[in-house]
Amino acid sequence: MAETFRKSKVEHYISMLTLRRDTLKQQLERAEFDGQREYLQGQLSAIDLIVNEIASEFALDLSHPKSKSHHGEE
């Protein structure tokens, strides 16, 4: 049971990172963020790296994302 709980927490953390990633992508598409483009791209790359490292470490399959709920409901 503890392993399932930990996996659930990791999946929740990845969903939060995914939400941040989506926000950064939206900001990259908006003209008012042009001056921060390099910074936002760096943040986006860092989040991608972290998500991939966590998925690899915990043997998670990210190709089939769960529901878009970010409230811990499953």
C-alpha positions as CSV (number, residue, x, y, z in Angstrom):
1,M,0.0,0.0,0.0
2,A,2.8,2.4,0.8
3,E,4.2,1.9,-2.7
4,T,0.8,2.8,-4.3
5,F,0.6,5.9,-2.1
6,R,4.1,7.0,-3.2
7,K,3.3,6.3,-6.8
8,S,0.1,8.4,-6.5
9,K,2.1,11.3,-5.0
10,V,4.7,11.1,-7.8
11,E,1.9,11.1,-10.4
12,H,0.3,14.1,-8.7
13,Y,3.6,15.9,-8.7
14,I,4.1,15.2,-12.4
15,S,0.5,16.5,-13.1
16,M,1.4,19.7,-11.3
17,L,4.6,20.1,-13.4
18,T,2.6,19.4,-16.5
19,L,0.2,22.2,-15.5
20,R,3.2,24.6,-15.1
21,R,4.5,23.4,-18.5
22,D,1.2,24.1,-20.2
23,T,1.2,27.6,-18.6
24,L,4.7,28.3,-19.9
25,K,3.8,27.1,-23.4
26,Q,0.8,29.5,-23.4
27,Q,3.0,32.4,-22.3
28,L,5.4,31.6,-25.1
29,E,2.6,32.1,-27.6
30,R,1.7,35.6,-26.2
31,A,3.4,38.7,-27.6
32,E,3.7,40.4,-24.2
33,F,6.2,37.7,-23.1
34,D,8.5,38.1,-26.1
35,G,11.1,39.8,-23.9
36,Q,11.2,36.8,-21.6
37,R,11.2,34.2,-24.4
38,E,14.6,32.7,-23.6
39,Y,13.9,32.5,-19.9
40,L,10.5,30.8,-20.6
41,Q,12.1,28.3,-23.0
42,G,14.7,27.5,-20.4
43,Q,12.0,26.9,-17.8
44,L,10.1,24.7,-20.2
45,S,13.2,22.6,-21.0
46,A,14.0,22.2,-17.3
47,I,10.4,21.0,-16.5
48,D,10.6,18.5,-19.4
49,L,13.9,17.2,-18.1
50,I,12.6,16.8,-14.5
51,V,9.4,15.1,-15.7
52,N,11.4,12.7,-17.8
53,E,13.8,11.9,-15.0
54,I,11.0,11.2,-12.5
55,A,9.2,9.1,-15.0
56,S,12.3,7.1,-15.7
57,E,13.2,6.7,-12.0
58,F,9.7,5.5,-11.0
59,A,9.1,3.5,-14.3
60,L,6.0,5.6,-15.2
61,D,4.4,5.5,-18.6
62,L,3.6,9.1,-19.5
63,S,2.2,8.2,-23.0
64,H,-1.3,7.6,-21.4
65,P,-2.0,10.6,-19.2
66,K,-4.6,10.3,-16.6
67,S,-7.6,12.6,-16.5
68,K,-6.7,16.3,-16.4
69,S,-7.9,16.6,-12.8
70,H,-5.4,18.3,-10.6
71,H,-7.3,17.8,-7.4
72,G,-5.9,14.4,-6.5
73,E,-9.1,12.6,-7.5
74,E,-8.7,9.1,-8.9
